Amino acid sequence: MNKIILDYISNELTNEQLEDPLESGDDLLGSGILDSMGMMKLILFIENEFEIKVPPEDMVIENFMTVGHIITYLENKTV
């Protein structure tokens, strides 16, 4: 799950080559890796890839700040 999300962000959503490889703890919005449109594309990818629905009330920074946060969110959704 972690590698799938990291690869998608690195290969599909970043506008420019990252200086360092993307890691699970990197702040996606705060560091400028993703903008708001990129975040929406990421949520759509997650919904399709992992066959879940992310309701609007779950689209908060606490769930999507880092890939690590996303993994925790997904694990809680699939339990």
Secondary structure, 3 states (H helix, E strand, C coil): CHHHHHHHHHHHHCCCCCCCCCCCCCCCCCCCCCCHHHHHHHHHHHHHHHCCCCCHHHCCHHHHCCHHHHHHHHHHHCC
